[in-house]
Amino acid sequence: MELILIMSTLALVIILCLMLFLYPFRSKLSWIIYSLFAFTTVTVIILVHDWSGSNYYLRIISMILPSICIVTSYFTKMKNKPVVTTSRNSLVILGVIALCILTSFQIINSSYLVKQSLYPNYSQEGIEVSFPFKGGPFVVVQGGGHPLINRHFTDNRQKHAVDLVKINKIGFRKKVLENLDDYRSYEIFGETIYSPVSGIVHKVKDSESDTIKENPSQSKSNYIVIDYGNYFIILLHLKKNSILVNEGEFVKRYEPLAAVGNSGYSSEPHLHLHAVRKNDNETNIQNIFRSTSVPLIFEGNHLKKNDVIYDSSLVFR
């Protein structure tokens, strides 16, 4: 599966870049239109693709390669071409118009994604929390202010949630060529989780098994819920029998809480973290889970999909 993801993603980027050299552009205008199309398409791929699911270093390559190809193709192929041609071929005109429309859509779409993922509207309340892991690198696989980069965003109960995984030195989040059904092959499985806040442990559950599930929606998660003033901090998919704290206990920020597992609604090991605003009569855990999500601010940053964190510092967006 990893090989298919790597090859398909890289092939799409390479094809877009190769067309800069292979297609017989008659004018600088047609070349510019296609260059904009290629660049904005790759930008969308860079933003929304799950790079830790294939290989994270491909994301860096995909950022650099189009720019190199655009500059190279101009000086090797387009420098002496006319700005526009006098051809009246209707198919060419229609093709240019179609590319213009598509390019405009891609620019608007990618610009919207960039704006929403980096600068979402957080004029509402936000909670300052610490990053729940040490070392790394860790990657955000779901998070940010748009449904294309955060599948939780359409659900007000988890709208501002983040999902975190760990990648190894070669950019994968699991051991290469290991069975996808072996949850122990994922880098983050068993990783120690540290409390993101100081507060009182409100609820815990520690009895659910860690398995790769065919239908994860029908299973229940191990969790810790921390009472943090006017909010509850919720950590999900914890490893069975790994929780180190008890209900009613006060925990300090950075205190070890549990280990990452794969219990509950989870297709692979990861940590799900979100916060909700307190409502009245919330002793029932289901009522807590149905409360309204509020934004999380990690070490001063709103995390989004594909952000890389090392030693609690945001090192790459």
N, C-alpha and C positions, 0 to 999 in steps of 0.2 A: 504493500500500500504506500509506504514512504517513497519507494522508487517511482511509482506512478505519479504521485503528487509532485515530486521533484521534477520529473521529466516533462510533465504537462505544463507546469508553471513556467519553467525555463524555456520550453519550446515556444510558448506564446510570446514571451518577451523577445526571444531571438528572431522569430518570424517578423514581428513588428519592426525590429531593427534592420533585418536583412532587406526588407522592402525598400529602405532608403537607398540601397545600393543597386538592387535588381530591377526596380520599376523604372521604365523610361520616362521620367518626368520631362515635359517639354519646356517648362518655365519655372522660375523661382517661386512664382505664386502657387502653383500646384504642389511644389515640394514643401513650401511653408505650411500649406493646409494639411498635408499628410503628416508633417513633423509634429504639428500641434495635436493632431489626432492620436499619433503614436505616443506622444509624451503624456497627454492627459489620460489615455487608456492605461498606461503603465502606472500612473499616479493612483488611479482608482484601485488597481491590483495591489499596489504597495499598501494602501490603506486598509482594504477589506479582507485580503487573503490571510488565512491562518498560517503564518510562516513557521511557527514552531511545530506545526503539524507536518510540514515537509522538511525544510531546513532553514533556520533563521538567517544564515549567512547569505542565502540566495536573495534575501530582501535587500541587503546592501549592494550586491551585484546588480540587481534590477534597478536600483536607484542610479547607479553610475553608468551602466552600459548605454542607455538611450542617449544621454548627453554626449558621450564620446562618439557614438555613431552619427548623431546629427551634425556635430562639428566636422567630423571626418568626411562625411558624405558631401557636405557643402564644398569643402576645399578640393576634393578629388573629383567631384562630378558636376556640381551646380554653379561653381563660381563664374563661369563664362556663359552660362545660359541666360537668355533674355528674361526680364522680369515677368512679362506676359507674352502670349503668342497671339497671332492673328487668326488662328483656326476658328472656324464657325461650326465645327462639328457638334451637332446637338447632343450627342452622347457624352462628349467631353464636358460640355456645359452642365448637363444634368448631373454628371458624376461629381463635378466641382461643387455644385449646389448641395448635393447629398452629403458630401464630405464636410462642407461648411456647417450644415445643420447638425450633423453628428458630432463634429468637433465642438460646436457651441454647447450642445447638450453635455458632452463630456467635461468641458471646462466648468460649466455651471455645477454639474453634479460633483466633480472632484473638489471644487472650491467650497461647496456647501459642506462636504464631508470634512474637509480640512478645518473649516471654521467651527463646525459643530463638535468635532472630536477633540480639538485643542482648546477651544474657548466656548464650551457650552454655557448656557444661561444659568449660572449659579448665583444669581442675585438672591435666591432663597437661602435658607439656613444650610450650613455645611458643618461637618464634624471633623476636627483635626485628629487624626489617628496616626499611630506609628506603623511602619511596615511590619507585617507579622513574621518575617523570616530574617535569618542572618545568612551572610555569604551570598551564594548565587552562582550564575545569573538566573533570575526569574523573569518570566514573560507574562504579560497580561493577554489572555486569550479571548476574554469578553470584557468590555468596559468602554465607557465613553458616552457621548451625547447624541448617538444616532443608531437606529435599529440595525444598520448594516455592519456596524462594528461592535454592537452590544445587543445580543438577542434578548436581554432582560429589559431593554429600554421601553418596550410597549406595555410592560406590566408595572403598574404603580407600586406594587408591593416590593418589587426588586429592581426598580428602574435604575438605581445608581449602584448596583452590585458590580463587583469585579470577580473574575475567575483567574486564578494564578497557577502557572506550572513552572517547572524548572527545566532548563536545557543544559546539556553537557558541553564539553569543550569543542565538539564538532558541530554544534548547532541543532541537535535533535533533542526532543523531550523524552525519548525512550531509547533503550539500547537498540542499535541498528540490527535489523533482521530478526529480532526477537518476536515471539508470538504476541499479536495484539491482545489476546485474551489473558496474557500473564500480567496482571496489574503490578506485580513486583518488578517488572522490567522498566517501569516509568521512573524517571529521575526523582520526581517529587515524592514518590510513595515512601512513607515513614519519616519524612522531613519534620523536624520539630517546629511547632507553631508557637509563637510568642504573643502574649497579650498585647493588642494594639492600644489598649486604654487601661486606666486604673478604675476598677469598679467592683460590684458585687456579682458573683456568679448566680444568675437567676434560675436557669434551667440547664440540665445536661442530659444527654442520652449517649450510651456507650456500648450498646448490645448488638447493633446491627453488623452483619458480616460484610467483608470487603470482597466484592466479586465484580467481574465484567458482565453486565446484564444485557440480555436480549431486549428486555422491555424495562428500562430503568424507571419509567414513570410509575410503575407499580410497586416500588420498593421504598423503604423509609431510611432516613439518614441519621447518623450519629451527629450530635451538634453540641455547641456551647452557646448559651445566650447570656450576655453580660449586661447588667443594669448599669447604665452610664448616665446618671442624671435624668434628663428628659428624653433619653433615647435607650434603645436596646441595640447592642452590637451582636450580630448573628454570624457564627462560623459553622459551615456545613461540610459534610462528606469526610468526617474524621475517621481515623483508623479504629477498629474495634479494640476495646480494652486499653486504649492509649491515653484516655483523659486523666489528667493529674490533679484536677481540682474538684471540689464538691459544691453542691448548691448551698448558698448562703455564705460562702467563703469570700473574703475580700482578696482580690488579686491586684498586683501592681503592674504597671506598664512594663513590658519586656519580660514578664515572668512566663516560664514555659507552661503551656496549657495542655497540649495534646500532640498527636502526630497526624499527618495527612494520610487519608485512606481513600476508599472508593465506595463508601456506603451511600445508599439513597439514589436520588435521581442524578446519576453520573455515569457517563459513558467511558470515563477513564479517570485515574487519580488526579485530583486538583483540589485547591482550596477555594470555596465560594465564601465571599465576605460581603455583608451589607449591613446597613443600619436602618432602623425604623423609628418613627416618632411614637412616643408613648401615648396610649389612649386609656380611658378609664376601664377598670375591671379587666385587666389583662393578665390574670393568673393562668389562663388557659394558653398553652403553647400555640394552638391553632389561631387564636386571636392575635397573638404577637406576629405570626407569619403573615397575617392578613393586613397588618398595619402599613401605613404609607412610608415608602422608602425616602431617605434623605441623602444628599451627596456626602461622599467621603473625600477628605483631603489628606493625602499621604505625604508627610514631610513637606507640606506646602504645595503638592502637585495633585491635580486631578488626573488620575491614570486613565489611559485609553488603550484600545487593542494594539498589540505589538510593541508597547513600551517595554523597555528592558531595565530591570532594577538589580543593582549589585551592592551588597552591604548597605541596604536601605536607601541608596541614592539612585535617582533616575539618571541613567547613563546614556540612553539612546531612545529616540522617538521614531 
